Amino acid sequence: MTEFRHSNVATRPENLVKGNSGDWELVIGLEVHAQVSSNSKLFSGSDTSFGAQPNSQVSLVDAAMPGMLPVLNKYCVEQAVRTGLGLKAQINLRSVFDRKNYFYADLPQGYQISQFSDPIVGNGIITLDMPDGSTRQVGIERIHLEQDAGKSIHDQDPTKSFIDLNRSGIALMEIVSMPDMRSAEEAGQYMKKLRAIVRYLGTCDGDMEKGSMRCDANISVRRPGAEFGTRNEIKNLNSIRNIISAINYEARRQIDLLESGGVVEQATRLFDPNSGETRVMRTKEDAHDYRYFPDPDLYPLVIEQSFIDAINDNLPELPDEKKNRYMEQFNISAYDAGVLTADKVNADYFDVVLEKTGDAKLALTWVTAELFGRLNKSGQSIDECNVSSIQLSGLINLIKDNTISGKIAKDVLDIMMESGKDADAIIEEKGLKQVTDTGAIEAIIDEVLNANQDKVEQYRSGKDKLFGFFVGQVMQASKGKANPAAVNEILKKKLG
């Protein structure tokens, strides 16, 4: 349980929670365990692939065999530094690995190699984009490197538990926030932003379902502006929905307890997503209970400034910078730019469409309104979409060169999403090419006007709104294939 520092965040009236005896303020700090994207573990060469057979990726070091010594993985250090730089944080040139002593059946050493007083990364900051368009800044207190424990399996036998050590020794970054959040919604936005940043950086895949990113939430309540209350830590939250639900439940539990004359005891708790409640796991746990001391098998980690500079020079464009560039360079609204950059996969998709079409307005419309709209309706992610960025670019370019109209393109996109076929193949197969031959369009217009002489007279006598009627009739007669610009131009001449 991290010893959080005092927060300087001002009380926000909109975040106050009503109790029977007045207002209460939530104080929230998050400890996020992010698995380092690396092919091998923190102190051994064992594989880190997900889904392997139990105990198939365990070296003698991971199993804590006598006499086995840890060897630090340089790439994991590089990934931690890259993450710190992405969070605008201080990188410490000297850090120390400690032994954190506690007993788990799946912790073969009887201690975890972690960092305590001298972490590799110091203070940083994250800017949250709230749904109402406002922003919040949350401080990062530290990032330290540590090894993961194994996994206990309890559902394979009615009387026995089994141990899988595949995760034992996997490199984790523990990213500790300042206690700067004041609502469950802010905590949810913090997790979304942090996950986006590490994905852009390539330092963690952010997959909470697979356990690559887990969160411990520290929650306390106080009267507005008062000293911090006694906090409880909720362990191993594995989805943003669970984080929000757990914080809201725990805050209300503490408020009800205090208002009934009770006292909040410091404890570690677990959240049950089925009941929506937290329950006590263990009580009164502080840092000194772990008996930290420097690991005698590992020298202090000393890195050169040139090592940091080389990583910094190769950082990718991060969400905030990309969002600002979209707004400034392409005149995209803050909301749309936020949607595009919230996930690296979305931004990468849009960037390809923009590059292949050269039209920011069309690319934005067809990616966000048309494609994302259909994906949201079907409950799919962009990773599951049948339409690649290259295929959508091809569809947009067919609109640009007047091969098809925007209306027909929507129907084509529906077929593309079902079949995965290219747009031009679908257009050819179904005979959907736009009619651009002015002679053919003029013939259709003549038929429409001859069939509606009464409305022609009404239009010419001043009922201008009937123009839309004529356009609709022509488009219907051409089965949507007539070029709209040509239809408008010829109709104006004929009716003039």
Buried (B, 14 or more C-beta within 10 A) or exposed (E): BBEBEEBEBEBBEEBBBEBEEEEBBBBBBBBBBBBBBBEBBBBBEBBBEEEEEBBEBBBEBBBBEEEBEBEBBEBBBBBBBBBBBBBBBEBBEEBBBBBBBEEEEBBBBEBBBBBBEBBBBBBBBBEBBEEEEEEBEBBBBBBBBBBBBBBEBEEEEEEEEBBBBBBBBBBBBBBBBBBBBBBBBBBBBBBBBBBBBBBBBBBBBBBBEEBBBBBBBBBBBBBBEEEBBBBBBBBEBBBBEBBBBBBBBBBBBBBEBBEEEEEBEBBBBBBEEEEEBBEEBEEEBEEEEBEBEBBEEBEEBEBEEEBBEEBBEEEEBBBBEBBBBBBEEBEBEEEBBBBBBBBBEBBEBBBBBBEBBEBBEBBBBBBBEBBBEBBEEEEEEBEEBEBBBEBBBBBBBBBEEBBBBEBBBBBBBEBBBEEEBBBBBBBEEEEBBBBBEBEBBBEBBEEBBEEBEEBBEBBEEEEEEBBEBBBEBBBEBBEBBBBBEBBBEBBEEBBE
